[in-house]
Amino acid sequence: MKTSMVFLLILIFCYLCRAQEHSHDNDILLQGVENKAEEGVQELERQTDMLAELIALREMVVEQSVELRHLTARVTAAENLVEKLQMENSAMEARMTAAESMAEELQMENDAQATELAVSQEKLSSLQQRVTVSENHVAELERQQEVRKLAFSVSLLESGEGNTEKEDVQLIYRKIFTNVGNHYNPNTGYFTAPVKGIYYFRFTGHIAHSDASMRMGLFKNSDLIVTSGDRATTSTDPEDNASNGVVVQLEVGDVVSGTTFWKNLG
């Protein structure tokens, strides 16, 4: 029994020793666990921080992805706009090229038309000069034609009758029947030639119951060119006429006049 008690006490002592040793080991283990737990907490905190950073990074990546999609869409729209603008620019360049070609063609046509216009103006100027010359020539011809249209028919007195009262005088015909061109002057009795040409003159005299002979003369300037006359009348031949005519060439300014000469035969 004593042996059993001793053995029991030994067992208890051993147990207590082992318990104390185990307690010491547990303390060491606990301390290690606590250290590991603290390290685990720190690790957990680090992992939590890392997780938070990862979450924040993920959110940032998501935001950047959204922004990247927006930017991609904007870039795509900008590229489409640029492509559209390039196409419009190409179209505008093509239109500008066509417009420049048309403008160059129009300029060439304009230059050609300007040249033609200059030639036409020169021709027109030449034609105008020719027309002016022709008009002047026509006017001169008309003037000459008007000048050539001249004639006069006259007698001694306004009554259409008259005599020279048997004096040798230059005849001044006062009665004008016709004076086309007004080249006969009734104040001087002279006809003045307006143009060089061939003229025809005829004059007639009448004698009645006269004892003197009559002779009439036609003068060119101061030169006698033709005459006509008749002898004195008789009882059987109381009246006579005398007439003559001449075709004569006159220069401009030549004058023609008539004169009577009487000779008393008694």
Helices and strands as residue ranges (DSSP letters): H 2-148, E 151-155, E 169-171, E 175-180, E 184-185, E 190-192, E 197-208, E 212-220, E 223-230, E 239-250, E 255-264
